[in-house]
Amino acid sequence: MVAILQHPLSTDGTTVDTTLFSQIGDDIERQGYSIRPAALPENVTRALSVCQAGLAEQSYRRAGIGRGDDYLKNGFVRTDEICWITGATAEGAQWIEWAGGLQTYLNRRFFLGLFSFESHFSHYAPGDYYKRHYDAFRGEANRVLSLVVYLNPAWQATDGGELVLYRDDADRAGTRVVPLLGTIVTFLSEEFPHEVLPARRDRHAVAGWFRVNASSEGRVDPPQ
C-alpha cells in the first residue's frame, strides 16, 4: 500500500524529461495546486487503465475515513470504493515509478522531505460522492502533497463527477475539474478543502499522497 521512494529520476541511468514535473512545480510554487488536463504520459495512463479494467469487483472495498485504529466507514461523508496499489503488478510498478520521479523532482526543488507514497484506485458508481474535506490536518505532518489522476475516456461535462478544489474554508465557488482521462491534479494536502460531486456514470481515478516520515519510538508511520 505504501511505497518508500528514494530512487533517482531514472532507475536505469537514462535522462528523464522533467518538463511536466517542472510545470507541476511551477504551479505549486505560484498557487499551491496544479491542474494539468490530459498531461499524464500516455504509457502510464495506458498502464493504469489496463490495471483498473482488470480488477475484479471483489478487489474493491468501501472507502472510509482515517487510518489504522481510527479508520471509520461513513456513508454520510463518502460513498466510493477503493483498491490500494501495491506495485505487485507491472502496471502498478510503472505508476509508482512515475510518482517516484515526481517526488524526487519536488524534493530537489522545494526540499519538502517527501519520504513515501501511497495510492489507490477509486471507483464512484453513479450517484456516489465525497463531501468537502481536507486530506490532512495542520500540525499532523503526515500527508503533504495530494495527487489525483483520472481514467475516464470521453467524459462529458454533463456526466458530473467533478472534483471541486476550494482556496480555503470561506471559498464557496471553488475550481471544478472534469475527471477526463490523463488529467493530473496536485495540491498541498493541508491547504485545500475539496469534494467530489456525484457522477452520472461510473467514474475511475487514482488518488495518492506523498508523506513525510512521522515515525517515532514505539510508533510506525503510516499505521500498518
SERO-802742 format. One record per residue (C-alpha): x, y, z. Coordinates in Angstrom, 1 decimal, always signed. Layout:
+--------+--------+--------+
:   east :  north :     up :
+--------+--------+--------+
:      X :      Y :      Z :
...
+--------+--------+--------+
This chain:
+--------+--------+--------+
:   east :  north :     up :
+--------+--------+--------+
:   +0.0 :   +0.0 :   +0.0 :
:   +2.8 :   +2.4 :   +0.9 :
:   +5.9 :   +2.8 :   -1.3 :
:   +9.2 :   +4.2 :   +0.1 :
:  +10.6 :   +6.1 :   -2.9 :
:  +14.2 :   +7.0 :   -2.6 :
:  +15.4 :   +6.4 :   -6.2 :
:  +16.7 :   +8.9 :   -8.7 :
:  +14.5 :  +10.3 :  -11.5 :
:  +15.5 :   +7.3 :  -13.6 :
:  +16.5 :   +3.9 :  -12.3 :
:  +18.4 :   +2.9 :  -15.4 :
:  +20.7 :   +5.9 :  -15.7 :
:  +18.9 :   +7.4 :  -18.7 :
:  +17.8 :  +11.0 :  -18.9 :
:  +14.2 :  +11.7 :  -17.8 :
:  +12.2 :  +14.5 :  -19.4 :
:  +11.2 :  +16.6 :  -16.4 :
:   +9.2 :  +19.2 :  -18.3 :
:   +5.9 :  +18.0 :  -16.8 :
:   +7.4 :  +17.8 :  -13.3 :
:   +8.7 :  +21.4 :  -13.8 :
:   +5.2 :  +22.6 :  -14.9 :
:   +3.6 :  +21.0 :  -11.8 :
:   +6.3 :  +22.5 :   -9.6 :
:   +5.7 :  +26.0 :  -11.2 :
:   +2.0 :  +25.7 :  -10.5 :
:   +2.5 :  +24.6 :   -6.9 :
:   +5.0 :  +27.4 :   -6.3 :
:   +2.6 :  +30.0 :   -7.7 :
:   -0.7 :  +28.9 :   -6.2 :
:   -0.3 :  +25.8 :   -4.1 :
:   -2.0 :  +23.5 :   -6.6 :
:   -1.7 :  +22.2 :  -10.2 :
:   -4.3 :  +21.1 :  -12.7 :
:   -2.8 :  +19.6 :  -15.9 :
:   -5.5 :  +18.3 :  -18.3 :
:   -4.6 :  +15.1 :  -20.2 :
:   -1.0 :  +15.5 :  -19.2 :
:   -0.1 :  +12.1 :  -17.7 :
:   +2.3 :  +10.3 :  -20.1 :
:   +0.4 :   +8.0 :  -22.4 :
:   +2.3 :   +4.9 :  -21.4 :
:   +1.4 :   +5.5 :  -17.7 :
:   -2.2 :   +6.3 :  -18.5 :
:   -2.5 :   +3.1 :  -20.5 :
:   -0.9 :   +1.0 :  -17.8 :
:   -3.2 :   +2.3 :  -15.1 :
:   -6.3 :   +1.9 :  -17.4 :
:   -5.3 :   -1.7 :  -18.1 :
:   -4.7 :   -2.4 :  -14.4 :
:   -8.0 :   -0.8 :  -13.4 :
:  -10.0 :   -2.6 :  -16.1 :
:   -8.6 :   -5.9 :  -14.9 :
:   -9.6 :   -5.5 :  -11.3 :
:  -12.2 :   -7.9 :  -10.1 :
:  -15.2 :   -6.4 :   -8.4 :
:  -14.3 :   -8.1 :   -5.1 :
:  -10.9 :   -6.3 :   -5.2 :
:  -12.6 :   -3.1 :   -4.1 :
:  -13.7 :   -2.2 :   -0.6 :
:  -15.9 :   +0.5 :   +0.7 :
:  -13.8 :   +3.6 :   +1.4 :
:  -13.7 :   +5.1 :   +4.9 :
:  -12.1 :   +8.0 :   +6.8 :
:   -9.0 :   +8.0 :   +8.9 :
:   -6.1 :   +5.5 :   +9.3 :
:   -5.2 :   +2.5 :  +11.5 :
:   -7.3 :   +2.3 :  +14.6 :
:   -9.1 :   +5.5 :  +13.7 :
:  -10.4 :   +4.1 :  +10.4 :
:  -14.2 :   +4.5 :  +10.0 :
:  -16.7 :   +3.9 :   +7.2 :
:  -19.0 :   +6.8 :   +7.0 :
:  -21.6 :   +6.8 :   +4.2 :
:  -22.6 :  +10.4 :   +5.0 :
:  -19.2 :  +11.7 :   +4.0 :
:  -18.2 :   +9.4 :   +1.2 :
:  -19.7 :   +6.5 :   -0.7 :
:  -16.9 :   +5.5 :   -3.1 :
:  -14.9 :   +2.3 :   -3.1 :
:  -11.2 :   +1.8 :   -3.3 :
:   -8.4 :   -0.7 :   -4.1 :
:   -4.9 :   +0.0 :   -2.9 :
:   -2.0 :   -0.1 :   -5.4 :
:   +0.9 :   -2.2 :   -4.1 :
:   +3.2 :   -2.3 :   -7.1 :
:   +2.8 :   -6.1 :   -7.3 :
:   +1.8 :   -5.8 :  -11.0 :
:   +3.9 :   -4.4 :  -13.7 :
:   +1.3 :   -1.7 :  -14.3 :
:   +1.2 :   -0.7 :  -10.7 :
:   +5.0 :   -0.6 :  -10.5 :
:   +5.1 :   +1.7 :  -13.6 :
:   +2.8 :   +4.1 :  -11.9 :
:   +4.8 :   +4.1 :   -8.6 :
:   +8.0 :   +4.7 :  -10.6 :
:   +6.4 :   +7.7 :  -12.3 :
:   +5.2 :   +9.1 :   -9.0 :
:   +8.7 :   +8.5 :   -7.6 :
:  +10.2 :  +10.6 :  -10.3 :
:   +7.8 :  +13.5 :   -9.4 :
:   +8.6 :  +13.0 :   -5.7 :
:  +12.3 :  +13.2 :   -6.4 :
:  +12.0 :  +16.3 :   -8.5 :
:   +9.8 :  +18.1 :   -6.0 :
:  +12.2 :  +17.2 :   -3.1 :
:  +15.1 :  +18.5 :   -5.0 :
:  +13.4 :  +21.7 :   -5.9 :
:  +11.5 :  +22.5 :   -2.7 :
:  +13.2 :  +20.5 :   +0.0 :
:   +9.9 :  +19.0 :   +1.0 :
:  +11.2 :  +15.9 :   +2.7 :
:   +8.7 :  +13.7 :   +0.9 :
:   +9.5 :  +10.2 :   +2.1 :
:   +6.8 :   +7.7 :   +1.0 :
:   +3.9 :   +7.5 :   -1.4 :
:   +0.6 :   +5.7 :   -1.1 :
:   -2.2 :   +5.4 :   -3.7 :
:   -5.3 :   +3.6 :   -4.6 :
:   -7.8 :   +3.2 :   -7.4 :
:  -11.1 :   +4.8 :   -6.7 :
:  -14.5 :   +3.9 :   -8.2 :
:  -17.5 :   +6.1 :   -7.9 :
:  -20.7 :   +4.4 :   -9.1 :
:  -23.5 :   +6.7 :  -10.4 :
:  -24.6 :   +8.9 :   -7.5 :
:  -21.5 :   +8.3 :   -5.4 :
:  -19.8 :  +11.3 :   -3.8 :
:  -17.1 :  +12.5 :   -1.3 :
:  -18.2 :  +15.6 :   +0.6 :
:  -16.0 :  +18.6 :   +1.3 :
:  -12.9 :  +17.6 :   +3.4 :
:   -9.1 :  +18.0 :   +3.8 :
:   -6.6 :  +15.3 :   +3.1 :
:   -4.5 :  +16.2 :   +6.1 :
:   -4.9 :  +18.4 :   +9.2 :
:   -2.5 :  +21.1 :  +10.1 :
:   +0.2 :  +20.0 :  +12.5 :
:   -0.1 :  +16.3 :  +11.9 :
:   +2.8 :  +16.3 :   +9.4 :
:   +1.7 :  +13.2 :   +7.5 :
:   +0.2 :  +13.8 :   +4.1 :
:   +2.0 :  +16.7 :   +2.5 :
:   +1.0 :  +16.6 :   -1.2 :
:   -2.1 :  +15.0 :   -2.8 :
:   -2.0 :  +13.6 :   -6.3 :
:   -5.0 :  +12.6 :   -8.4 :
:   -5.2 :  +11.3 :  -12.0 :
:   -8.3 :  +10.4 :  -13.9 :
:   -9.0 :   +7.3 :  -16.0 :
:  -12.3 :   +8.3 :  -17.8 :
:  -12.2 :   +8.5 :  -21.6 :
:  -14.7 :  +10.7 :  -23.4 :
:  -16.0 :  +12.2 :  -20.2 :
:  -18.6 :  +14.9 :  -20.8 :
:  -19.4 :  +17.9 :  -18.7 :
:  -22.9 :  +16.6 :  -18.3 :
:  -21.5 :  +13.4 :  -16.7 :
:  -20.9 :  +15.3 :  -13.5 :
:  -18.3 :  +13.8 :  -11.0 :
:  -16.2 :  +16.9 :  -10.9 :
:  -13.5 :  +17.5 :   -8.3 :
:  -14.1 :  +20.9 :   -6.7 :
:  -11.0 :  +22.4 :   -5.2 :
:  -11.5 :  +25.3 :   -2.8 :
:   -9.0 :  +28.0 :   -1.9 :
:   -9.9 :  +28.0 :   +1.8 :
:  -12.8 :  +27.4 :   +4.1 :
:  -14.5 :  +30.7 :   +3.1 :
:  -14.5 :  +29.8 :   -0.6 :
:  -17.9 :  +28.6 :   -1.8 :
:  -17.4 :  +28.6 :   -5.6 :
:  -14.2 :  +26.6 :   -6.0 :
:  -12.4 :  +25.4 :   -9.1 :
:  -14.1 :  +22.5 :  -10.9 :
:  -12.0 :  +19.8 :  -12.6 :
:  -13.6 :  +17.5 :  -15.1 :
:  -12.3 :  +13.9 :  -14.5 :
:  -11.1 :  +13.4 :  -18.0 :
:   -8.6 :  +10.7 :  -18.9 :
:   -5.0 :  +11.6 :  -18.1 :
:   -5.7 :  +14.8 :  -16.2 :
:   -3.4 :  +15.3 :  -13.2 :
:   -4.3 :  +17.3 :  -10.1 :
:   -1.7 :  +18.0 :   -7.4 :
:   -2.2 :  +20.2 :   -4.3 :
:   -0.9 :  +20.8 :   -0.8 :
:   -2.9 :  +18.4 :   +1.4 :
:   -3.3 :  +20.7 :   +4.4 :
:   -4.2 :  +23.8 :   +2.4 :
:   -7.1 :  +23.0 :   +0.1 :
:  -10.5 :  +21.6 :   +1.1 :
:  -12.1 :  +19.7 :   -1.8 :
:  -15.0 :  +17.4 :   -2.7 :
:  -16.2 :  +15.1 :   -5.4 :
:  -19.6 :  +15.7 :   -6.8 :
:  -22.0 :  +12.9 :   -7.7 :
:  -21.4 :  +11.4 :  -11.2 :
:  -24.0 :  +10.2 :  -13.6 :
:  -21.8 :   +7.2 :  -14.8 :
:  -19.0 :   +5.1 :  -13.4 :
:  -16.0 :   +7.3 :  -12.5 :
:  -12.5 :   +6.0 :  -12.1 :
:   -9.4 :   +7.6 :  -10.8 :
:   -6.2 :   +7.1 :   -8.9 :
:   -5.7 :   +9.1 :   -5.7 :
:   -2.3 :   +9.3 :   -4.0 :
:   -0.4 :  +11.1 :   -1.2 :
:   +3.2 :  +11.9 :   -0.7 :
:   +4.1 :  +11.7 :   +3.0 :
:   +6.9 :  +12.8 :   +5.3 :
:   +8.4 :  +10.3 :   +7.7 :
:   +6.5 :  +10.7 :  +11.0 :
:   +7.8 :   +7.5 :  +12.6 :
:   +8.9 :   +7.8 :  +16.2 :
:   +9.9 :   +5.4 :  +19.0 :
:   +7.0 :   +3.0 :  +19.5 :
:   +5.1 :   +4.3 :  +16.5 :
:   +5.5 :   +3.5 :  +12.9 :
:   +4.0 :   +5.8 :  +10.3 :
:   +1.9 :   +5.1 :   +8.4 :
:   +0.0 :   +2.6 :  +10.6 :
:   +0.0 :   -0.9 :   +9.1 :
+--------+--------+--------+
